[in-house]
Amino acid sequence: MHLNPYGEYAVLLAASLVNDWPTNRAGIIDRTRTFGMTMRFPTHTGDHFAVRAVLDEWLAVVDANSADTRAMLLNHSMATVAAYPRLTDHDGEGWHLHYRDDGQRLPEVLRAVIGVGTSLHLVTRGMHRLGRCAGEPCTQVIVDTTRNGRQRYCSVRCANRAAVRRHRDRASRQ
């Protein structure tokens, strides 16, 4: 049995979507494929808007100021899509575990997958391993998958800008 790696890929999918929001539903589907989701989603009008609402709800978890608040927000989100875990072999891709009901719309599937994935990421790597880039004015979401758990910037560019800013501040005070 293949156990879905919901932790890392799901939270990275969520960050990818909020950091670079697709212009339409097809863009969301393409992104889910890039991050390893293979299932087909029935088309519904309003999916693009509804997925954005799911991600805005997830951003509250990203921006939470404590582990307790993160846990409360994630638990609430996951309770709204509660389904028992199930074995499935959809499309003959091999047996694996799903944490959602069959036949759900794209927004509900993403709420379940991202909620479980974010929870697994935080409890296995640390509740502090999700946040925003420390390089002002950047607001990109960071999913810390580093070995030491100290990622603060979304990119080398933001890290370099912050270092230059700190250097100039020190130089101006001397």
C-alpha positions as CSV (number, residue, x, y, z in Angstrom):
1,M,0.0,0.0,0.0
2,H,1.2,3.5,-0.8
3,L,0.6,6.0,2.0
4,N,0.0,9.4,0.6
5,P,2.7,11.8,1.7
6,Y,0.0,14.4,2.6
7,G,2.3,16.3,4.9
8,E,4.9,17.9,2.7
9,Y,3.3,17.9,-0.8
10,A,-0.1,19.2,0.5
11,V,1.3,22.1,2.5
12,L,3.7,23.0,-0.4
13,L,0.7,22.9,-2.8
14,A,-1.2,25.3,-0.6
15,A,1.8,27.7,-0.4
16,S,2.3,27.5,-4.1
17,L,-1.4,28.4,-4.7
18,V,-1.4,31.4,-2.4
19,N,2.0,32.6,-3.5
20,D,1.1,32.4,-7.1
21,W,-2.7,32.3,-7.4
22,P,-3.9,30.8,-10.7
23,T,-6.2,32.9,-12.9
24,N,-8.7,30.1,-13.4
25,R,-9.9,26.7,-12.3
26,A,-7.7,25.0,-14.9
27,G,-4.6,26.6,-13.3
28,I,-5.6,25.1,-10.0
29,I,-6.0,21.7,-11.5
30,D,-2.6,22.0,-13.2
31,R,-1.0,22.9,-9.9
32,T,-2.6,19.9,-8.1
33,R,-1.1,17.7,-10.8
34,T,2.3,19.3,-10.4
35,F,2.1,18.4,-6.7
36,G,1.1,14.8,-7.3
37,M,-2.7,14.7,-7.1
38,T,-4.0,12.4,-9.8
39,M,-7.7,12.3,-9.2
40,R,-10.2,13.9,-11.5
41,F,-12.5,16.6,-10.1
42,P,-16.1,17.1,-11.4
43,T,-16.4,20.6,-12.8
44,H,-18.6,23.0,-10.8
45,T,-19.2,26.7,-11.3
46,G,-17.7,28.7,-8.5
47,D,-14.8,26.3,-7.8
48,H,-12.1,29.0,-8.5
49,F,-13.7,31.3,-5.9
50,A,-14.4,28.5,-3.4
51,V,-10.8,27.3,-3.5
52,R,-9.6,30.8,-2.9
53,A,-11.9,30.9,0.2
54,V,-10.3,27.6,1.4
55,L,-6.8,29.1,1.0
56,D,-7.8,32.3,2.8
57,E,-9.0,30.1,5.7
58,W,-5.6,28.3,5.5
59,L,-3.8,31.6,5.6
60,A,-5.2,32.2,9.1
61,V,-3.3,29.1,10.1
62,V,-0.1,30.4,8.5
63,D,-0.5,33.8,10.3
64,A,-1.6,32.3,13.7
65,N,0.6,33.6,16.6
66,S,0.7,30.4,18.6
67,A,0.7,26.7,18.3
68,D,-2.6,26.5,20.2
69,T,-4.3,28.8,17.8
70,R,-2.9,26.9,14.8
71,A,-4.2,23.6,16.2
72,M,-7.6,25.1,16.9
73,L,-7.9,26.5,13.4
74,L,-6.8,23.3,11.8
75,N,-9.0,21.2,13.9
76,H,-12.0,23.3,13.0
77,S,-11.2,23.2,9.3
78,M,-10.7,19.4,9.3
79,A,-13.9,18.9,11.3
80,T,-15.9,20.6,8.5
81,V,-14.7,17.9,6.0
82,A,-14.5,15.0,8.4
83,A,-14.4,11.7,6.7
84,Y,-13.0,8.4,7.8
85,P,-9.7,7.4,6.1
86,R,-10.2,4.9,3.3
87,L,-8.2,2.6,1.0
88,T,-8.7,3.4,-2.7
89,D,-7.3,2.3,-6.0
90,H,-8.9,5.0,-8.2
91,D,-7.8,4.9,-11.8
92,G,-5.7,1.8,-11.1
93,E,-2.9,3.9,-9.7
94,G,-2.2,1.5,-6.8
95,W,-3.7,1.2,-3.4
96,H,-3.4,4.2,-1.2
97,L,-5.1,6.1,1.7
98,H,-7.5,9.0,1.2
99,Y,-8.7,11.3,4.0
100,R,-11.8,12.4,2.3
101,D,-15.1,11.1,0.9
102,D,-15.4,10.1,-2.8
103,G,-17.1,12.4,-5.2
104,Q,-16.3,15.7,-3.5
105,R,-15.8,19.0,-5.3
106,L,-12.4,20.5,-5.7
107,P,-12.6,23.0,-2.8
108,E,-13.7,20.3,-0.3
109,V,-11.0,17.9,-1.5
110,L,-8.3,20.6,-1.1
111,R,-9.7,21.7,2.3
112,A,-9.3,18.0,3.5
113,V,-5.9,17.4,1.9
114,I,-4.4,20.7,2.9
115,G,-5.8,20.5,6.4
116,V,-4.4,17.0,7.0
117,G,-1.2,17.8,5.2
118,T,-0.6,21.0,7.2
119,S,-1.3,19.1,10.4
120,L,1.1,16.3,9.6
121,H,3.8,18.8,8.5
122,L,3.5,20.8,11.7
123,V,3.3,17.8,14.2
124,T,6.2,15.9,12.5
125,R,8.5,18.9,11.8
126,G,7.4,21.5,14.4
127,M,4.5,23.9,14.9
128,H,6.8,26.8,14.0
129,R,7.6,25.5,10.5
130,L,5.0,27.6,8.6
131,G,5.0,31.3,8.2
132,R,5.7,34.4,6.1
133,C,8.9,35.6,4.6
134,A,10.9,37.7,7.0
135,G,12.2,39.9,4.1
136,E,10.0,43.0,4.2
137,P,7.9,43.9,2.3
138,C,7.6,40.3,1.1
139,T,4.6,38.4,2.3
140,Q,5.2,35.0,0.6
141,V,4.3,31.9,2.6
142,I,7.2,29.8,3.7
143,V,6.9,26.0,4.4
144,D,10.0,25.2,6.3
145,T,11.4,21.8,5.1
146,T,15.0,22.5,6.0
147,R,17.0,20.2,8.2
148,N,17.6,22.7,10.9
149,G,14.1,24.2,10.9
150,R,15.2,27.9,10.7
151,Q,14.0,29.0,7.3
152,R,13.0,32.7,7.5
153,Y,13.0,33.8,3.9
154,C,11.2,32.6,0.8
155,S,14.2,32.9,-1.5
156,V,17.9,33.8,-1.6
157,R,16.9,37.1,-3.1
158,C,14.8,38.1,0.0
159,A,17.5,36.8,2.4
160,N,20.2,38.9,0.5
161,R,18.0,42.0,0.6
162,A,17.5,41.7,4.3
163,A,21.2,41.2,4.9
164,V,22.0,44.3,2.8
165,R,19.4,46.2,4.8
166,R,20.9,45.1,8.1
167,H,24.4,46.0,6.9
168,R,23.4,49.5,5.8
169,D,21.6,50.0,9.1
170,R,24.7,49.1,11.0
171,A,26.9,51.2,8.8
172,S,24.7,54.3,9.2
173,R,24.8,54.0,13.0
174,Q,28.6,54.1,13.0
